[in-house]
Amino acid sequence: MVTKNGIRTFSRYVAEEVRADNICVVTFSPRYAIATEDASDEAKQRMPAPDVLEQAFVLVSKLGMEYSGKCVAYENQTIVLEDPMEG
């Protein structure tokens, strides 16, 4: 959880630094583990591949500046704001 909070905090900081240049920085949460190409064969058999989120990545790339500095997730074929982490 510390790493996730660190990434979110860093993303918010970067978003503020580049806002004047009209650059949108978001953190994307897949909400579950995915098996990358470097994963073991066992992991690839039991976890989904990144392509299950390809539509989500397309939608995230189209977000406006009002999402900059926020964390989003993919739910019901749409992008939603991720709840802030506790702690």
N, CA, C and O atoms as a GROMACS GRO file, in nm:
protein
  348
    1MET      N    1   0.083  -0.119   0.000
    1MET     CA    2   0.000   0.000   0.000
    1MET      C    3   0.087   0.125   0.000
    1MET      O    4   0.047   0.227  -0.057
    2VAL      N    5   0.202   0.120   0.061
    2VAL     CA    6   0.291   0.236   0.063
    2VAL      C    7   0.332   0.274  -0.078
    2VAL      O    8   0.335   0.392  -0.112
    3THR      N    9   0.364   0.175  -0.161
    3THR     CA   10   0.406   0.203  -0.298
    3THR      C   11   0.292   0.265  -0.377
    3THR      O   12   0.314   0.361  -0.452
    4LYS      N   13   0.170   0.213  -0.362
    4LYS     CA   14   0.055   0.269  -0.434
    4LYS      C   15   0.033   0.414  -0.393
    4LYS      O   16   0.009   0.500  -0.479
    5ASN      N   17   0.040   0.442  -0.264
    5ASN     CA   18   0.024   0.580  -0.218
    5ASN      C   19   0.136   0.668  -0.270
    5ASN      O   20   0.113   0.784  -0.305
    6GLY      N   21   0.257   0.613  -0.277
    6GLY     CA   22   0.370   0.689  -0.329
    6GLY      C   23   0.351   0.726  -0.475
    6GLY      O   24   0.380   0.838  -0.516
    7ILE      N   25   0.302   0.632  -0.553
    7ILE     CA   26   0.276   0.658  -0.695
    7ILE      C   27   0.168   0.763  -0.712
    7ILE      O   28   0.180   0.854  -0.794
    8ARG      N   29   0.063   0.751  -0.634
    8ARG     CA   30  -0.046   0.849  -0.644
    8ARG      C   31   0.002   0.988  -0.603
    8ARG      O   32  -0.033   1.087  -0.668
    9THR      N   33   0.080   0.997  -0.496
    9THR     CA   34   0.131   1.126  -0.451
    9THR      C   35   0.225   1.186  -0.555
    9THR      O   36   0.215   1.304  -0.587
   10PHE      N   37   0.315   1.104  -0.609
   10PHE     CA   38   0.407   1.150  -0.713
   10PHE      C   39   0.328   1.200  -0.835
   10PHE      O   40   0.362   1.304  -0.892
   11SER      N   41   0.226   1.126  -0.875
   11SER     CA   42   0.145   1.166  -0.991
   11SER      C   43   0.075   1.299  -0.968
   11SER      O   44   0.069   1.382  -1.059
   12ARG      N   45   0.024   1.320  -0.848
   12ARG     CA   46  -0.040   1.449  -0.818
   12ARG      C   47   0.062   1.562  -0.826
   12ARG      O   48   0.032   1.669  -0.878
   13TYR      N   49   0.182   1.538  -0.774
   13TYR     CA   50   0.288   1.638  -0.779
   13TYR      C   51   0.324   1.671  -0.924
   13TYR      O   52   0.332   1.788  -0.962
   14VAL      N   53   0.346   1.570  -1.005
   14VAL     CA   54   0.382   1.591  -1.146
   14VAL      C   55   0.268   1.663  -1.218
   14VAL      O   56   0.293   1.752  -1.299
   15ALA      N   57   0.144   1.625  -1.189
   15ALA     CA   58   0.029   1.690  -1.253
   15ALA      C   59   0.029   1.840  -1.228
   15ALA      O   60   0.002   1.918  -1.319
   16GLU      N   61   0.060   1.880  -1.106
   16GLU     CA   62   0.065   2.023  -1.074
   16GLU      C   63   0.182   2.092  -1.144
   16GLU      O   64   0.169   2.206  -1.188
   17GLU      N   65   0.294   2.024  -1.155
   17GLU     CA   66   0.412   2.081  -1.219
   17GLU      C   67   0.391   2.107  -1.369
   17GLU      O   68   0.445   2.203  -1.422
   18VAL      N   69   0.312   2.023  -1.436
   18VAL     CA   70   0.297   2.036  -1.582
   18VAL      C   71   0.160   2.090  -1.624
   18VAL      O   72   0.131   2.098  -1.743
   19ARG      N   73   0.078   2.126  -1.526
   19ARG     CA   74  -0.056   2.176  -1.557
   19ARG      C   75  -0.052   2.299  -1.649
   19ARG      O   76  -0.133   2.310  -1.741
   20ALA      N   77   0.041   2.390  -1.626
   20ALA     CA   78   0.051   2.512  -1.706
   20ALA      C   79   0.083   2.481  -1.853
   20ALA      O   80   0.055   2.562  -1.942
   21ASP      N   81   0.141   2.364  -1.878
   21ASP     CA   82   0.172   2.321  -2.015
   21ASP      C   83   0.059   2.239  -2.077
   21ASP      O   84   0.074   2.182  -2.185
   22ASN      N   85  -0.055   2.233  -2.006
   22ASN     CA   86  -0.174   2.161  -2.053
   22ASN      C   87  -0.149   2.011  -2.072
   22ASN      O   88  -0.197   1.951  -2.167
   23ILE      N   89  -0.071   1.954  -1.980
   23ILE     CA   90  -0.043   1.810  -1.982
   23ILE      C   91  -0.125   1.745  -1.870
   23ILE      O   92  -0.116   1.786  -1.754
   24CYS      N   93  -0.202   1.645  -1.906
   24CYS     CA   94  -0.287   1.573  -1.811
   24CYS      C   95  -0.213   1.450  -1.761
   24CYS      O   96  -0.169   1.367  -1.840
   25VAL      N   97  -0.199   1.438  -1.629
   25VAL     CA   98  -0.132   1.323  -1.567
   25VAL      C   99  -0.234   1.252  -1.478
   25VAL      O  100  -0.287   1.311  -1.384
   26VAL      N  101  -0.261   1.126  -1.509
   26VAL     CA  102  -0.353   1.047  -1.427
   26VAL      C  103  -0.285   0.917  -1.384
   26VAL      O  104  -0.192   0.869  -1.449
   27THR      N  105  -0.333   0.863  -1.275
   27THR     CA  106  -0.292   0.731  -1.231
   27THR      C  107  -0.407   0.636  -1.263
   27THR      O  108  -0.522   0.666  -1.233
   28PHE      N  109  -0.375   0.522  -1.323
   28PHE     CA  110  -0.478   0.425  -1.360
   28PHE      C  111  -0.467   0.302  -1.270
   28PHE      O  112  -0.359   0.244  -1.257
   29SER      N  113  -0.578   0.264  -1.210
   29SER     CA  114  -0.583   0.145  -1.125
   29SER      C  115  -0.659   0.034  -1.197
   29SER      O  116  -0.779   0.050  -1.223
   30PRO      N  117  -0.594  -0.077  -1.230
   30PRO     CA  118  -0.667  -0.186  -1.294
   30PRO      C  119  -0.761  -0.258  -1.199
   30PRO      O  120  -0.847  -0.334  -1.243
   31ARG      N  121  -0.745  -0.237  -1.069
   31ARG     CA  122  -0.826  -0.297  -0.962
   31ARG      C  123  -0.804  -0.446  -0.942
   31ARG      O  124  -0.863  -0.504  -0.851
   32TYR      N  125  -0.722  -0.508  -1.021
   32TYR     CA  126  -0.687  -0.649  -1.001
   32TYR      C  127  -0.554  -0.677  -1.068
   32TYR      O  128  -0.508  -0.601  -1.153
   33ALA      N  129  -0.492  -0.786  -1.028
   33ALA     CA  130  -0.362  -0.822  -1.084
   33ALA      C  131  -0.377  -0.867  -1.229
   33ALA      O  132  -0.474  -0.935  -1.264
   34ILE      N  133  -0.281  -0.829  -1.311
   34ILE     CA  134  -0.278  -0.875  -1.449
   34ILE      C  135  -0.142  -0.938  -1.476
   34ILE      O  136  -0.042  -0.901  -1.415
   35ALA      N  137  -0.139  -1.033  -1.566
   35ALA     CA  138  -0.015  -1.104  -1.599
   35ALA      C  139   0.052  -1.036  -1.718
   35ALA      O  140  -0.003  -1.036  -1.829
   36THR      N  141   0.168  -0.980  -1.695
   36THR     CA  142   0.243  -0.916  -1.803
   36THR      C  143   0.319  -1.022  -1.882
   36THR      O  144   0.318  -1.140  -1.845
   37GLU      N  145   0.385  -0.982  -1.988
   37GLU     CA  146   0.459  -1.078  -2.071
   37GLU      C  147   0.573  -1.145  -1.996
   37GLU      O  148   0.617  -1.253  -2.035
   38ASP      N  149   0.622  -1.083  -1.890
   38ASP     CA  150   0.731  -1.142  -1.811
   38ASP      C  151   0.681  -1.236  -1.702
   38ASP      O  152   0.762  -1.296  -1.632
   39ALA      N  153   0.551  -1.249  -1.686
   39ALA     CA  154   0.495  -1.333  -1.580
   39ALA      C  155   0.521  -1.481  -1.610
   39ALA      O  156   0.544  -1.521  -1.724
   40SER      N  157   0.518  -1.560  -1.505
   40SER     CA  158   0.536  -1.705  -1.522
   40SER      C  159   0.418  -1.764  -1.599
   40SER      O  160   0.312  -1.703  -1.606
   41ASP      N  161   0.438  -1.882  -1.655
   41ASP     CA  162   0.330  -1.949  -1.728
   41ASP      C  163   0.211  -1.975  -1.637
   41ASP      O  164   0.096  -1.963  -1.679
   42GLU      N  165   0.238  -2.009  -1.513
   42GLU     CA  166   0.130  -2.035  -1.416
   42GLU      C  167   0.048  -1.907  -1.395
   42GLU      O  168  -0.075  -1.913  -1.392
   43ALA      N  169   0.114  -1.794  -1.381
   43ALA     CA  170   0.044  -1.667  -1.362
   43ALA      C  171  -0.038  -1.631  -1.485
   43ALA      O  172  -0.150  -1.582  -1.474
   44LYS      N  173   0.018  -1.656  -1.602
   44LYS     CA  174  -0.053  -1.625  -1.727
   44LYS      C  175  -0.179  -1.709  -1.743
   44LYS      O  176  -0.275  -1.665  -1.806
   45GLN      N  177  -0.179  -1.829  -1.684
   45GLN     CA  178  -0.297  -1.916  -1.694
   45GLN      C  179  -0.407  -1.874  -1.598
   45GLN      O  180  -0.525  -1.893  -1.628
   46ARG      N  181  -0.372  -1.816  -1.485
   46ARG     CA  182  -0.475  -1.784  -1.385
   46ARG      C  183  -0.513  -1.637  -1.379
   46ARG      O  184  -0.613  -1.602  -1.316
   47MET      N  185  -0.434  -1.550  -1.443
   47MET     CA  186  -0.464  -1.406  -1.440
   47MET      C  187  -0.489  -1.355  -1.581
   47MET      O  188  -0.437  -1.409  -1.678
   48PRO      N  189  -0.570  -1.250  -1.593
   48PRO     CA  190  -0.594  -1.193  -1.726
   48PRO      C  191  -0.471  -1.121  -1.779
   48PRO      O  192  -0.387  -1.075  -1.702
   49ALA      N  193  -0.461  -1.112  -1.910
   49ALA     CA  194  -0.352  -1.040  -1.975
   49ALA      C  195  -0.388  -0.891  -1.983
   49ALA      O  196  -0.505  -0.855  -1.968
   50PRO      N  197  -0.290  -0.804  -2.005
   50PRO     CA  198  -0.317  -0.660  -2.011
   50PRO      C  199  -0.419  -0.620  -2.118
   50PRO      O  200  -0.483  -0.516  -2.107
   51ASP      N  201  -0.435  -0.702  -2.221
   51ASP     CA  202  -0.528  -0.664  -2.328
   51ASP      C  203  -0.673  -0.657  -2.282
   51ASP      O  204  -0.757  -0.600  -2.353
   52VAL      N  205  -0.707  -0.715  -2.166
   52VAL     CA  206  -0.844  -0.702  -2.116
   52VAL      C  207  -0.875  -0.557  -2.081
   52VAL      O  208  -0.992  -0.520  -2.067
   53LEU      N  209  -0.772  -0.475  -2.068
   53LEU     CA  210  -0.791  -0.335  -2.033
   53LEU      C  211  -0.764  -0.239  -2.149
   53LEU      O  212  -0.756  -0.118  -2.128
   54GLU      N  213  -0.750  -0.292  -2.271
   54GLU     CA  214  -0.714  -0.204  -2.382
   54GLU      C  215  -0.816  -0.092  -2.404
   54GLU      O  216  -0.778   0.020  -2.434
   55GLN      N  217  -0.945  -0.122  -2.391
   55GLN     CA  218  -1.047  -0.017  -2.406
   55GLN      C  219  -1.033   0.086  -2.295
   55GLN      O  220  -1.054   0.205  -2.319
   56ALA      N  221  -0.997   0.042  -2.176
   56ALA     CA  222  -0.977   0.136  -2.065
   56ALA      C  223  -0.864   0.232  -2.095
   56ALA      O  224  -0.876   0.352  -2.069
   57PHE      N  225  -0.754   0.181  -2.150
   57PHE     CA  226  -0.641   0.268  -2.183
   57PHE      C  227  -0.678   0.371  -2.288
   57PHE      O  228  -0.632   0.485  -2.283
   58VAL      N  229  -0.761   0.333  -2.384
   58VAL     CA  230  -0.807   0.427  -2.486
   58VAL      C  231  -0.890   0.537  -2.420
   58VAL      O  232  -0.872   0.655  -2.450
   59LEU      N  233  -0.981   0.499  -2.332
   59LEU     CA  234  -1.066   0.598  -2.265
   59LEU      C  235  -0.984   0.691  -2.176
   59LEU      O  236  -1.009   0.811  -2.173
   60VAL      N  237  -0.887   0.636  -2.105
   60VAL     CA  238  -0.803   0.719  -2.017
   60VAL      C  239  -0.724   0.820  -2.099
   60VAL      O  240  -0.705   0.934  -2.056
   61SER      N  241  -0.679   0.779  -2.216
   61SER     CA  242  -0.600   0.871  -2.299
   61SER      C  243  -0.681   0.991  -2.347
   61SER      O  244  -0.624   1.091  -2.391
   62LYS      N  245  -0.812   0.983  -2.339
   62LYS     CA  246  -0.899   1.091  -2.385
   62LYS      C  247  -0.952   1.180  -2.273
   62LYS      O  248  -1.032   1.270  -2.298
   63LEU      N  249  -0.908   1.155  -2.149
   63LEU     CA  250  -0.957   1.234  -2.036
   63LEU      C  251  -0.912   1.378  -2.045
   63LEU      O  252  -0.805   1.409  -2.099
   64GLY      N  253  -0.995   1.466  -1.993
   64GLY     CA  254  -0.964   1.608  -1.993
   64GLY      C  255  -0.882   1.650  -1.872
   64GLY      O  256  -0.858   1.570  -1.782
   65MET      N  257  -0.841   1.774  -1.872
   65MET     CA  258  -0.756   1.828  -1.766
   65MET      C  259  -0.821   1.823  -1.628
   65MET      O  260  -0.751   1.826  -1.527
   66GLU      N  261  -0.952   1.814  -1.622
   66GLU     CA  262  -1.017   1.808  -1.490
   66GLU      C  263  -0.982   1.678  -1.416
   66GLU      O  264  -1.003   1.669  -1.294
   67TYR      N  265  -0.929   1.580  -1.486
   67TYR     CA  266  -0.887   1.454  -1.422
   67TYR      C  267  -0.740   1.454  -1.383
   67TYR      O  268  -0.694   1.362  -1.316
   68SER      N  269  -0.666   1.556  -1.424
   68SER     CA  270  -0.523   1.559  -1.397
   68SER      C  271  -0.497   1.555  -1.246
   68SER      O  272  -0.557   1.630  -1.169
   69GLY      N  273  -0.407   1.467  -1.205
   69GLY     CA  274  -0.373   1.450  -1.065
   69GLY      C  275  -0.460   1.350  -0.991
   69GLY      O  276  -0.441   1.326  -0.872
   70LYS      N  277  -0.556   1.291  -1.061
   70LYS     CA  278  -0.648   1.198  -0.997
   70LYS      C  279  -0.615   1.054  -1.035
   70LYS      O  280  -0.540   1.028  -1.129
   71CYS      N  281  -0.672   0.960  -0.960
   71CYS     CA  282  -0.658   0.818  -0.990
   71CYS      C  283  -0.793   0.770  -1.043
   71CYS      O  284  -0.898   0.795  -0.984
   72VAL      N  285  -0.788   0.699  -1.156
   72VAL     CA  286  -0.910   0.648  -1.218
   72VAL      C  287  -0.904   0.497  -1.233
   72VAL      O  288  -0.797   0.436  -1.225
   73ALA      N  289  -1.020   0.438  -1.254
   73ALA     CA  290  -1.031   0.294  -1.275
   73ALA      C  291  -1.134   0.270  -1.384
   73ALA      O  292  -1.206   0.360  -1.425
   74TYR      N  293  -1.139   0.147  -1.431
   74TYR     CA  294  -1.232   0.106  -1.537
   74TYR      C  295  -1.342   0.023  -1.474
   74TYR      O  296  -1.316  -0.077  -1.409
   75GLU      N  297  -1.467   0.067  -1.495
   75GLU     CA  298  -1.580  -0.002  -1.435
   75GLU      C  299  -1.701   0.008  -1.528
   75GLU      O  300  -1.738   0.117  -1.570
   76ASN      N  301  -1.761  -0.105  -1.560
   76ASN     CA  302  -1.879  -0.107  -1.647
   76ASN      C  303  -1.856  -0.032  -1.778
   76ASN      O  304  -1.941   0.045  -1.823
   77GLN      N  305  -1.741  -0.055  -1.838
   77GLN     CA  306  -1.704   0.000  -1.967
   77GLN      C  307  -1.691   0.153  -1.967
   77GLN      O  308  -1.708   0.217  -2.071
   78THR      N  309  -1.662   0.209  -1.851
   78THR     CA  310  -1.641   0.353  -1.841
   78THR      C  311  -1.531   0.381  -1.740
   78THR      O  312  -1.494   0.294  -1.660
   79ILE      N  313  -1.479   0.501  -1.743
   79ILE     CA  314  -1.375   0.542  -1.649
   79ILE      C  315  -1.443   0.609  -1.530
   79ILE      O  316  -1.528   0.696  -1.546
   80VAL      N  317  -1.403   0.568  -1.410
   80VAL     CA  318  -1.457   0.624  -1.286
   80VAL      C  319  -1.341   0.671  -1.199
   80VAL      O  320  -1.229   0.621  -1.210
   81LEU      N  321  -1.370   0.766  -1.111
   81LEU     CA  322  -1.268   0.807  -1.015
   81LEU      C  323  -1.250   0.697  -0.912
   81LEU      O  324  -1.348   0.641  -0.862
   82GLU      N  325  -1.126   0.666  -0.882
   82GLU     CA  326  -1.093   0.565  -0.782
   82GLU      C  327  -1.106   0.630  -0.645
   82GLU      O  328  -1.065   0.745  -0.627
   83ASP      N  329  -1.160   0.558  -0.550
   83ASP     CA  330  -1.171   0.609  -0.414
   83ASP      C  331  -1.032   0.635  -0.358
   83ASP      O  332  -0.940   0.559  -0.384
   84PRO      N  333  -1.017   0.742  -0.280
   84PRO     CA  334  -0.886   0.766  -0.218
   84PRO      C  335  -0.848   0.651  -0.127
   84PRO      O  336  -0.934   0.587  -0.067
   85MET      N  337  -0.718   0.624  -0.118
   85MET     CA  338  -0.670   0.516  -0.032
   85MET      C  339  -0.675   0.562   0.113
   85MET      O  340  -0.653   0.678   0.145
   86GLU      N  341  -0.705   0.467   0.200
   86GLU     CA  342  -0.710   0.499   0.343
   86GLU      C  343  -0.570   0.484   0.401
   86GLU      O  344  -0.487   0.408   0.352
   87GLY      N  345  -0.549   0.559   0.508
   87GLY     CA  346  -0.423   0.544   0.581
   87GLY      C  347  -0.322   0.647   0.552
   87GLY      O  348  -0.213   0.644   0.608
   0.00000   0.00000   0.00000
